[in-house]
Amino acid sequence: MAEQISTAQHEIERGRILQILLVRYPDSLSFADLKLHLVRQGCVIEPGRMGDRVMAFHLAYLKDRGYVALEKLRAGDVEMGTARLTARGVDLMDGRIERDSGVAF
């Protein structure tokens, strides 16, 4: 039986993504570097837990809420995704806008 990840765990992971991007604001961070920071903060409970699909889910949610901007950069045949905290994301983290129940920090 597949492990069920709690809603609270997803909220924590999204909060950690925002915290990582806040330190880099206004610069962006590659998806690979973001994933590495998440692993270092313990978001990976077991190997493969914070896979690309889960991270894409969190980033899509955060983008739809206006907290992050996503961009794909291309150099020849190489494509790299990046994420950047938006001003709205900074406002959320600083408490200037109402808390989002889908993000815990």
Backbone as XML, in Angstrom:
<?xml version="1.0"?>
<chain id="A" units="angstrom">
  <residue number="1" name="MET">
    <atom name="N" x="0.839" y="-1.184" z="0.000"/>
    <atom name="CA" x="0.000" y="0.000" z="0.000"/>
    <atom name="C" x="0.885" y="1.248" z="0.000"/>
  </residue>
  <residue number="2" name="ALA">
    <atom name="N" x="0.572" y="2.178" z="-0.884"/>
    <atom name="CA" x="1.366" y="3.406" z="-0.997"/>
    <atom name="C" x="1.177" y="4.283" z="0.232"/>
  </residue>
  <residue number="3" name="GLU">
    <atom name="N" x="2.241" y="4.945" z="0.622"/>
    <atom name="CA" x="2.191" y="5.848" z="1.772"/>
    <atom name="C" x="1.325" y="7.057" z="1.440"/>
  </residue>
  <residue number="4" name="GLN">
    <atom name="N" x="0.443" y="7.415" z="2.326"/>
    <atom name="CA" x="-0.391" y="8.599" z="2.167"/>
    <atom name="C" x="0.284" y="9.756" z="2.893"/>
  </residue>
  <residue number="5" name="ILE">
    <atom name="N" x="0.573" y="10.792" z="2.152"/>
    <atom name="CA" x="1.198" y="11.969" z="2.739"/>
    <atom name="C" x="0.093" y="12.900" z="3.209"/>
  </residue>
  <residue number="6" name="SER">
    <atom name="N" x="0.199" y="13.361" z="4.410"/>
    <atom name="CA" x="-0.837" y="14.196" z="4.994"/>
    <atom name="C" x="-0.879" y="15.581" z="4.365"/>
  </residue>
  <residue number="7" name="THR">
    <atom name="N" x="-2.027" y="16.185" z="4.460"/>
    <atom name="CA" x="-2.192" y="17.558" z="3.998"/>
    <atom name="C" x="-1.220" y="18.473" z="4.726"/>
  </residue>
  <residue number="8" name="ALA">
    <atom name="N" x="-1.043" y="18.234" z="6.009"/>
    <atom name="CA" x="-0.117" y="19.055" z="6.800"/>
    <atom name="C" x="1.305" y="18.961" z="6.256"/>
  </residue>
  <residue number="9" name="GLN">
    <atom name="N" x="1.723" y="17.772" z="5.818"/>
    <atom name="CA" x="3.068" y="17.605" z="5.266"/>
    <atom name="C" x="3.221" y="18.437" z="3.994"/>
  </residue>
  <residue number="10" name="HIS">
    <atom name="N" x="2.193" y="18.435" z="3.139"/>
    <atom name="CA" x="2.236" y="19.248" z="1.919"/>
    <atom name="C" x="2.342" y="20.733" z="2.261"/>
  </residue>
  <residue number="11" name="GLU">
    <atom name="N" x="1.590" y="21.171" z="3.257"/>
    <atom name="CA" x="1.616" y="22.579" z="3.667"/>
    <atom name="C" x="3.008" y="22.966" z="4.159"/>
  </residue>
  <residue number="12" name="ILE">
    <atom name="N" x="3.637" y="22.084" z="4.918"/>
    <atom name="CA" x="4.986" y="22.341" z="5.427"/>
    <atom name="C" x="5.983" y="22.421" z="4.285"/>
  </residue>
  <residue number="13" name="GLU">
    <atom name="N" x="5.881" y="21.498" z="3.330"/>
    <atom name="CA" x="6.805" y="21.502" z="2.189"/>
    <atom name="C" x="6.649" y="22.778" z="1.368"/>
  </residue>
  <residue number="14" name="ARG">
    <atom name="N" x="5.424" y="23.231" z="1.160"/>
    <atom name="CA" x="5.217" y="24.481" z="0.418"/>
    <atom name="C" x="5.796" y="25.662" z="1.193"/>
  </residue>
  <residue number="15" name="GLY">
    <atom name="N" x="5.640" y="25.666" z="2.504"/>
    <atom name="CA" x="6.226" y="26.721" z="3.328"/>
    <atom name="C" x="7.741" y="26.739" z="3.240"/>
  </residue>
  <residue number="16" name="ARG">
    <atom name="N" x="8.337" y="25.560" z="3.210"/>
    <atom name="CA" x="9.797" y="25.496" z="3.105"/>
    <atom name="C" x="10.272" y="26.001" z="1.751"/>
  </residue>
  <residue number="17" name="ILE">
    <atom name="N" x="9.522" y="25.715" z="0.706"/>
    <atom name="CA" x="9.878" y="26.241" z="-0.620"/>
    <atom name="C" x="9.909" y="27.769" z="-0.564"/>
  </residue>
  <residue number="18" name="LEU">
    <atom name="N" x="8.882" y="28.359" z="0.031"/>
    <atom name="CA" x="8.836" y="29.824" z="0.125"/>
    <atom name="C" x="9.981" y="30.365" z="0.978"/>
  </residue>
  <residue number="19" name="GLN">
    <atom name="N" x="10.300" y="29.687" z="2.071"/>
    <atom name="CA" x="11.401" y="30.135" z="2.925"/>
    <atom name="C" x="12.731" y="30.112" z="2.177"/>
  </residue>
  <residue number="20" name="ILE">
    <atom name="N" x="12.953" y="29.077" z="1.401"/>
    <atom name="CA" x="14.189" y="28.971" z="0.613"/>
    <atom name="C" x="14.250" y="30.095" z="-0.408"/>
  </residue>
  <residue number="21" name="LEU">
    <atom name="N" x="13.136" y="30.332" z="-1.098"/>
    <atom name="CA" x="13.125" y="31.371" z="-2.131"/>
    <atom name="C" x="13.218" y="32.770" z="-1.530"/>
  </residue>
  <residue number="22" name="LEU">
    <atom name="N" x="12.724" y="32.961" z="-0.311"/>
    <atom name="CA" x="12.814" y="34.265" z="0.349"/>
    <atom name="C" x="14.274" y="34.668" z="0.564"/>
  </residue>
  <residue number="23" name="VAL">
    <atom name="N" x="15.103" y="33.708" z="0.931"/>
    <atom name="CA" x="16.526" y="33.991" z="1.150"/>
    <atom name="C" x="17.181" y="34.452" z="-0.154"/>
  </residue>
  <residue number="24" name="ARG">
    <atom name="N" x="16.706" y="33.954" z="-1.279"/>
    <atom name="CA" x="17.288" y="34.291" z="-2.581"/>
    <atom name="C" x="16.646" y="35.526" z="-3.227"/>
  </residue>
  <residue number="25" name="TYR">
    <atom name="N" x="15.553" y="36.018" z="-2.681"/>
    <atom name="CA" x="14.799" y="37.112" z="-3.297"/>
    <atom name="C" x="15.691" y="38.318" z="-3.529"/>
  </residue>
  <residue number="26" name="PRO">
    <atom name="N" x="15.661" y="38.949" z="-4.676"/>
    <atom name="CA" x="14.740" y="38.790" z="-5.800"/>
    <atom name="C" x="15.232" y="37.823" z="-6.876"/>
  </residue>
  <residue number="27" name="ASP">
    <atom name="N" x="16.308" y="37.092" z="-6.595"/>
    <atom name="CA" x="16.851" y="36.176" z="-7.593"/>
    <atom name="C" x="16.051" y="34.881" z="-7.646"/>
  </residue>
  <residue number="28" name="SER">
    <atom name="N" x="16.216" y="34.170" z="-8.742"/>
    <atom name="CA" x="15.549" y="32.881" z="-8.898"/>
    <atom name="C" x="16.505" y="31.759" z="-8.515"/>
  </residue>
  <residue number="29" name="LEU">
    <atom name="N" x="15.954" y="30.571" z="-8.407"/>
    <atom name="CA" x="16.711" y="29.383" z="-8.045"/>
    <atom name="C" x="16.286" y="28.269" z="-8.994"/>
  </residue>
  <residue number="30" name="SER">
    <atom name="N" x="17.243" y="27.502" z="-9.482"/>
    <atom name="CA" x="16.888" y="26.394" z="-10.378"/>
    <atom name="C" x="16.106" y="25.341" z="-9.596"/>
  </residue>
  <residue number="31" name="PHE">
    <atom name="N" x="15.284" y="24.585" z="-10.311"/>
    <atom name="CA" x="14.521" y="23.517" z="-9.672"/>
    <atom name="C" x="15.460" y="22.522" z="-8.998"/>
  </residue>
  <residue number="32" name="ALA">
    <atom name="N" x="16.597" y="22.220" z="-9.652"/>
    <atom name="CA" x="17.551" y="21.266" z="-9.081"/>
    <atom name="C" x="18.116" y="21.786" z="-7.757"/>
  </residue>
  <residue number="33" name="ASP">
    <atom name="N" x="18.477" y="23.069" z="-7.712"/>
    <atom name="CA" x="19.004" y="23.643" z="-6.471"/>
    <atom name="C" x="17.928" y="23.730" z="-5.398"/>
  </residue>
  <residue number="34" name="LEU">
    <atom name="N" x="16.711" y="24.064" z="-5.798"/>
    <atom name="CA" x="15.601" y="24.116" z="-4.846"/>
    <atom name="C" x="15.375" y="22.746" z="-4.226"/>
  </residue>
  <residue number="35" name="LYS">
    <atom name="N" x="15.377" y="21.731" z="-5.052"/>
    <atom name="CA" x="15.190" y="20.361" z="-4.561"/>
    <atom name="C" x="16.308" y="19.980" z="-3.590"/>
  </residue>
  <residue number="36" name="LEU">
    <atom name="N" x="17.547" y="20.352" z="-3.910"/>
    <atom name="CA" x="18.679" y="20.071" z="-3.027"/>
    <atom name="C" x="18.493" y="20.739" z="-1.666"/>
  </residue>
  <residue number="37" name="HIS">
    <atom name="N" x="18.069" y="21.989" z="-1.658"/>
    <atom name="CA" x="17.816" y="22.699" z="-0.391"/>
    <atom name="C" x="16.710" y="22.009" z="0.403"/>
  </residue>
  <residue number="38" name="LEU">
    <atom name="N" x="15.676" y="21.555" z="-0.279"/>
    <atom name="CA" x="14.585" y="20.858" z="0.407"/>
    <atom name="C" x="15.071" y="19.561" z="1.045"/>
  </residue>
  <residue number="39" name="VAL">
    <atom name="N" x="15.895" y="18.826" z="0.326"/>
    <atom name="CA" x="16.449" y="17.581" z="0.866"/>
    <atom name="C" x="17.286" y="17.882" z="2.105"/>
  </residue>
  <residue number="40" name="ARG">
    <atom name="N" x="18.087" y="18.933" z="2.038"/>
    <atom name="CA" x="18.931" y="19.310" z="3.181"/>
    <atom name="C" x="18.109" y="19.723" z="4.392"/>
  </residue>
  <residue number="41" name="GLN">
    <atom name="N" x="16.896" y="20.232" z="4.155"/>
    <atom name="CA" x="16.020" y="20.633" z="5.258"/>
    <atom name="C" x="15.142" y="19.484" z="5.752"/>
  </residue>
  <residue number="42" name="GLY">
    <atom name="N" x="15.330" y="18.317" z="5.190"/>
    <atom name="CA" x="14.606" y="17.152" z="5.678"/>
    <atom name="C" x="13.257" y="16.905" z="5.047"/>
  </residue>
  <residue number="43" name="CYS">
    <atom name="N" x="12.978" y="17.529" z="3.922"/>
    <atom name="CA" x="11.688" y="17.291" z="3.272"/>
    <atom name="C" x="11.590" y="15.893" z="2.681"/>
  </residue>
  <residue number="44" name="VAL">
    <atom name="N" x="12.712" y="15.266" z="2.442"/>
    <atom name="CA" x="12.677" y="13.903" z="1.922"/>
    <atom name="C" x="12.665" y="12.955" z="3.105"/>
  </residue>
  <residue number="45" name="ILE">
    <atom name="N" x="11.541" y="12.304" z="3.308"/>
    <atom name="CA" x="11.391" y="11.375" z="4.426"/>
    <atom name="C" x="12.065" y="10.053" z="4.085"/>
  </residue>
  <residue number="46" name="GLU">
    <atom name="N" x="11.974" y="9.667" z="2.835"/>
    <atom name="CA" x="12.628" y="8.457" z="2.341"/>
    <atom name="C" x="13.085" y="8.735" z="0.921"/>
  </residue>
  <residue number="47" name="PRO">
    <atom name="N" x="14.008" y="7.950" z="0.401"/>
    <atom name="CA" x="14.506" y="8.215" z="-0.956"/>
    <atom name="C" x="13.364" y="8.323" z="-1.965"/>
  </residue>
  <residue number="48" name="GLY">
    <atom name="N" x="13.421" y="9.381" z="-2.750"/>
    <atom name="CA" x="12.423" y="9.564" z="-3.793"/>
    <atom name="C" x="11.156" y="10.268" z="-3.352"/>
  </residue>
  <residue number="49" name="ARG">
    <atom name="N" x="10.980" y="10.559" z="-2.078"/>
    <atom name="CA" x="9.736" y="11.165" z="-1.600"/>
    <atom name="C" x="9.467" y="12.511" z="-2.265"/>
  </residue>
  <residue number="50" name="MET">
    <atom name="N" x="10.454" y="13.403" z="-2.274"/>
    <atom name="CA" x="10.252" y="14.710" z="-2.884"/>
    <atom name="C" x="10.704" y="14.620" z="-4.325"/>
  </residue>
  <residue number="51" name="GLY">
    <atom name="N" x="9.994" y="13.837" z="-5.100"/>
    <atom name="CA" x="10.319" y="13.674" z="-6.505"/>
    <atom name="C" x="9.878" y="14.869" z="-7.318"/>
  </residue>
  <residue number="52" name="ASP">
    <atom name="N" x="10.205" y="14.815" z="-8.592"/>
    <atom name="CA" x="9.865" y="15.918" z="-9.479"/>
    <atom name="C" x="8.364" y="16.155" z="-9.533"/>
  </residue>
  <residue number="53" name="ARG">
    <atom name="N" x="7.577" y="15.102" z="-9.484"/>
    <atom name="CA" x="6.120" y="15.239" z="-9.560"/>
    <atom name="C" x="5.553" y="15.984" z="-8.346"/>
  </residue>
  <residue number="54" name="VAL">
    <atom name="N" x="6.060" y="15.645" z="-7.171"/>
    <atom name="CA" x="5.595" y="16.304" z="-5.943"/>
    <atom name="C" x="6.027" y="17.768" z="-5.937"/>
  </residue>
  <residue number="55" name="MET">
    <atom name="N" x="7.279" y="18.025" z="-6.318"/>
    <atom name="CA" x="7.747" y="19.407" z="-6.347"/>
    <atom name="C" x="6.971" y="20.217" z="-7.381"/>
  </residue>
  <residue number="56" name="ALA">
    <atom name="N" x="6.694" y="19.617" z="-8.537"/>
    <atom name="CA" x="5.911" y="20.306" z="-9.564"/>
    <atom name="C" x="4.518" y="20.638" z="-9.045"/>
  </residue>
  <residue number="57" name="PHE">
    <atom name="N" x="3.922" y="19.739" z="-8.279"/>
    <atom name="CA" x="2.614" y="19.967" z="-7.670"/>
    <atom name="C" x="2.659" y="21.191" z="-6.751"/>
  </residue>
  <residue number="58" name="HIS">
    <atom name="N" x="3.663" y="21.225" z="-5.874"/>
    <atom name="CA" x="3.790" y="22.344" z="-4.931"/>
    <atom name="C" x="4.046" y="23.659" z="-5.662"/>
  </residue>
  <residue number="59" name="LEU">
    <atom name="N" x="4.941" y="23.637" z="-6.647"/>
    <atom name="CA" x="5.253" y="24.862" z="-7.383"/>
    <atom name="C" x="4.043" y="25.357" z="-8.176"/>
  </residue>
  <residue number="60" name="ALA">
    <atom name="N" x="3.265" y="24.449" z="-8.734"/>
    <atom name="CA" x="2.053" y="24.854" z="-9.465"/>
    <atom name="C" x="1.060" y="25.519" z="-8.511"/>
  </residue>
  <residue number="61" name="TYR">
    <atom name="N" x="0.884" y="24.953" z="-7.332"/>
    <atom name="CA" x="-0.009" y="25.550" z="-6.337"/>
    <atom name="C" x="0.470" y="26.955" z="-5.965"/>
  </residue>
  <residue number="62" name="LEU">
    <atom name="N" x="1.762" y="27.071" z="-5.651"/>
    <atom name="CA" x="2.316" y="28.361" z="-5.238"/>
    <atom name="C" x="2.238" y="29.390" z="-6.362"/>
  </residue>
  <residue number="63" name="LYS">
    <atom name="N" x="2.420" y="28.956" z="-7.595"/>
    <atom name="CA" x="2.285" y="29.851" z="-8.750"/>
    <atom name="C" x="0.838" y="30.312" z="-8.893"/>
  </residue>
  <residue number="64" name="ASP">
    <atom name="N" x="-0.095" y="29.371" z="-8.807"/>
    <atom name="CA" x="-1.514" y="29.716" z="-8.942"/>
    <atom name="C" x="-1.975" y="30.686" z="-7.849"/>
  </residue>
  <residue number="65" name="ARG">
    <atom name="N" x="-1.381" y="30.622" z="-6.679"/>
    <atom name="CA" x="-1.716" y="31.543" z="-5.586"/>
    <atom name="C" x="-0.985" y="32.881" z="-5.720"/>
  </residue>
  <residue number="66" name="GLY">
    <atom name="N" x="-0.056" y="32.975" z="-6.681"/>
    <atom name="CA" x="0.661" y="34.225" z="-6.913"/>
    <atom name="C" x="1.903" y="34.407" z="-6.065"/>
  </residue>
  <residue number="67" name="TYR">
    <atom name="N" x="2.375" y="33.340" z="-5.407"/>
    <atom name="CA" x="3.518" y="33.447" z="-4.509"/>
    <atom name="C" x="4.860" y="33.231" z="-5.201"/>
  </residue>
  <residue number="68" name="VAL">
    <atom name="N" x="4.863" y="32.494" z="-6.308"/>
    <atom name="CA" x="6.104" y="32.258" z="-7.040"/>
    <atom name="C" x="5.884" y="32.484" z="-8.530"/>
  </residue>
  <residue number="69" name="ALA">
    <atom name="N" x="6.971" y="32.802" z="-9.209"/>
    <atom name="CA" x="6.984" y="32.898" z="-10.669"/>
    <atom name="C" x="7.903" y="31.789" z="-11.164"/>
  </residue>
  <residue number="70" name="LEU">
    <atom name="N" x="7.466" y="31.084" z="-12.189"/>
    <atom name="CA" x="8.245" y="29.989" z="-12.754"/>
    <atom name="C" x="8.694" y="30.368" z="-14.157"/>
  </residue>
  <residue number="71" name="GLU">
    <atom name="N" x="9.887" y="29.942" z="-14.509"/>
    <atom name="CA" x="10.417" y="30.245" z="-15.835"/>
    <atom name="C" x="11.247" y="29.064" z="-16.304"/>
  </residue>
  <residue number="72" name="LYS">
    <atom name="N" x="11.210" y="28.814" z="-17.609"/>
    <atom name="CA" x="12.066" y="27.794" z="-18.205"/>
    <atom name="C" x="13.106" y="28.502" z="-19.052"/>
  </residue>
  <residue number="73" name="LEU">
    <atom name="N" x="14.375" y="28.199" z="-18.780"/>
    <atom name="CA" x="15.483" y="28.766" z="-19.526"/>
    <atom name="C" x="16.045" y="27.694" z="-20.443"/>
  </residue>
  <residue number="74" name="ARG">
    <atom name="N" x="16.422" y="28.088" z="-21.641"/>
    <atom name="CA" x="16.970" y="27.132" z="-22.601"/>
    <atom name="C" x="18.312" y="27.632" z="-23.105"/>
  </residue>
  <residue number="75" name="ALA">
    <atom name="N" x="19.273" y="26.711" z="-23.121"/>
    <atom name="CA" x="20.587" y="26.972" z="-23.700"/>
    <atom name="C" x="20.906" y="25.788" z="-24.611"/>
  </residue>
  <residue number="76" name="GLY">
    <atom name="N" x="20.705" y="25.968" z="-25.887"/>
    <atom name="CA" x="20.887" y="24.864" z="-26.824"/>
    <atom name="C" x="19.848" y="23.794" z="-26.584"/>
  </residue>
  <residue number="77" name="ASP">
    <atom name="N" x="20.307" y="22.591" z="-26.293"/>
    <atom name="CA" x="19.400" y="21.468" z="-26.032"/>
    <atom name="C" x="19.063" y="21.312" z="-24.551"/>
  </residue>
  <residue number="78" name="VAL">
    <atom name="N" x="19.632" y="22.155" z="-23.717"/>
    <atom name="CA" x="19.441" y="22.032" z="-22.275"/>
    <atom name="C" x="18.362" y="22.998" z="-21.816"/>
  </residue>
  <residue number="79" name="GLU">
    <atom name="N" x="17.397" y="22.471" z="-21.066"/>
    <atom name="CA" x="16.333" y="23.310" z="-20.520"/>
    <atom name="C" x="16.390" y="23.224" z="-18.996"/>
  </residue>
  <residue number="80" name="MET">
    <atom name="N" x="16.250" y="24.369" z="-18.352"/>
    <atom name="CA" x="16.317" y="24.414" z="-16.896"/>
    <atom name="C" x="15.153" y="25.244" z="-16.373"/>
  </residue>
  <residue number="81" name="GLY">
    <atom name="N" x="14.417" y="24.703" z="-15.425"/>
    <atom name="CA" x="13.339" y="25.437" z="-14.790"/>
    <atom name="C" x="13.843" y="26.208" z="-13.593"/>
  </residue>
  <residue number="82" name="THR">
    <atom name="N" x="13.277" y="27.392" z="-13.382"/>
    <atom name="CA" x="13.642" y="28.200" z="-12.222"/>
    <atom name="C" x="12.382" y="28.685" z="-11.509"/>
  </residue>
  <residue number="83" name="ALA">
    <atom name="N" x="12.543" y="28.986" z="-10.248"/>
    <atom name="CA" x="11.460" y="29.537" z="-9.433"/>
    <atom name="C" x="11.971" y="30.785" z="-8.734"/>
  </residue>
  <residue number="84" name="ARG">
    <atom name="N" x="11.080" y="31.760" z="-8.595"/>
    <atom name="CA" x="11.424" y="33.024" z="-7.934"/>
    <atom name="C" x="10.237" y="33.451" z="-7.086"/>
  </residue>
  <residue number="85" name="LEU">
    <atom name="N" x="10.505" y="33.904" z="-5.888"/>
    <atom name="CA" x="9.459" y="34.425" z="-5.021"/>
    <atom name="C" x="8.956" y="35.748" z="-5.584"/>
  </residue>
  <residue number="86" name="THR">
    <atom name="N" x="7.653" y="35.944" z="-5.575"/>
    <atom name="CA" x="7.067" y="37.208" z="-6.028"/>
    <atom name="C" x="6.916" y="38.151" z="-4.827"/>
  </residue>
  <residue number="87" name="ALA">
    <atom name="N" x="6.562" y="39.402" z="-5.121"/>
    <atom name="CA" x="6.308" y="40.370" z="-4.045"/>
    <atom name="C" x="5.162" y="39.878" z="-3.157"/>
  </residue>
  <residue number="88" name="ARG">
    <atom name="N" x="4.152" y="39.250" z="-3.771"/>
    <atom name="CA" x="3.039" y="38.691" z="-2.979"/>
    <atom name="C" x="3.542" y="37.581" z="-2.045"/>
  </residue>
  <residue number="89" name="GLY">
    <atom name="N" x="4.492" y="36.784" z="-2.532"/>
    <atom name="CA" x="5.085" y="35.747" z="-1.697"/>
    <atom name="C" x="5.841" y="36.343" z="-0.516"/>
  </residue>
  <residue number="90" name="VAL">
    <atom name="N" x="6.566" y="37.426" z="-0.754"/>
    <atom name="CA" x="7.268" y="38.116" z="0.333"/>
    <atom name="C" x="6.249" y="38.651" z="1.339"/>
  </residue>
  <residue number="91" name="ASP">
    <atom name="N" x="5.171" y="39.252" z="0.837"/>
    <atom name="CA" x="4.130" y="39.776" z="1.723"/>
    <atom name="C" x="3.518" y="38.672" z="2.587"/>
  </residue>
  <residue number="92" name="LEU">
    <atom name="N" x="3.300" y="37.494" z="2.003"/>
    <atom name="CA" x="2.771" y="36.368" z="2.769"/>
    <atom name="C" x="3.746" y="35.981" z="3.873"/>
  </residue>
  <residue number="93" name="MET">
    <atom name="N" x="5.002" y="35.856" z="3.527"/>
    <atom name="CA" x="6.014" y="35.441" z="4.499"/>
    <atom name="C" x="6.195" y="36.486" z="5.599"/>
  </residue>
  <residue number="94" name="ASP">
    <atom name="N" x="6.040" y="37.764" z="5.251"/>
    <atom name="CA" x="6.213" y="38.842" z="6.230"/>
    <atom name="C" x="4.941" y="39.157" z="7.012"/>
  </residue>
  <residue number="95" name="GLY">
    <atom name="N" x="3.848" y="38.472" z="6.696"/>
    <atom name="CA" x="2.594" y="38.673" z="7.427"/>
    <atom name="C" x="1.822" y="39.911" z="7.006"/>
  </residue>
  <residue number="96" name="ARG">
    <atom name="N" x="2.123" y="40.477" z="5.846"/>
    <atom name="CA" x="1.411" y="41.670" z="5.383"/>
    <atom name="C" x="0.109" y="41.340" z="4.665"/>
  </residue>
  <residue number="97" name="ILE">
    <atom name="N" x="-0.068" y="40.072" z="4.299"/>
    <atom name="CA" x="-1.352" y="39.639" z="3.740"/>
    <atom name="C" x="-1.835" y="38.454" z="4.573"/>
  </residue>
  <residue number="98" name="GLU">
    <atom name="N" x="-3.109" y="38.149" z="4.435"/>
    <atom name="CA" x="-3.725" y="37.071" z="5.207"/>
    <atom name="C" x="-3.021" y="35.747" z="4.964"/>
  </residue>
  <residue number="99" name="ARG">
    <atom name="N" x="-2.863" y="34.973" z="6.026"/>
    <atom name="CA" x="-2.229" y="33.655" z="5.924"/>
    <atom name="C" x="-3.008" y="32.777" z="4.952"/>
  </residue>
  <residue number="100" name="ASP">
    <atom name="N" x="-2.286" y="31.873" z="4.329"/>
    <atom name="CA" x="-2.867" y="30.908" z="3.399"/>
    <atom name="C" x="-2.880" y="29.555" z="4.095"/>
  </residue>
  <residue number="101" name="SER">
    <atom name="N" x="-4.050" y="28.957" z="4.229"/>
    <atom name="CA" x="-4.142" y="27.679" z="4.938"/>
    <atom name="C" x="-3.442" y="26.549" z="4.187"/>
  </residue>
  <residue number="102" name="GLY">
    <atom name="N" x="-3.059" y="26.767" z="2.935"/>
    <atom name="CA" x="-2.356" y="25.745" z="2.169"/>
    <atom name="C" x="-0.850" y="25.810" z="2.310"/>
  </residue>
  <residue number="103" name="VAL">
    <atom name="N" x="-0.359" y="26.748" z="3.133"/>
    <atom name="CA" x="1.086" y="26.931" z="3.321"/>
    <atom name="C" x="1.360" y="27.079" z="4.811"/>
  </residue>
  <residue number="104" name="ALA">
    <atom name="N" x="2.301" y="26.289" z="5.313"/>
    <atom name="CA" x="2.669" y="26.383" z="6.728"/>
    <atom name="C" x="4.141" y="26.786" z="6.835"/>
  </residue>
  <residue number="105" name="PHE">
    <atom name="N" x="4.413" y="27.778" z="7.686"/>
    <atom name="CA" x="5.804" y="28.185" z="7.936"/>
    <atom name="C" x="5.913" y="28.757" z="9.318"/>
  </residue>
</chain>
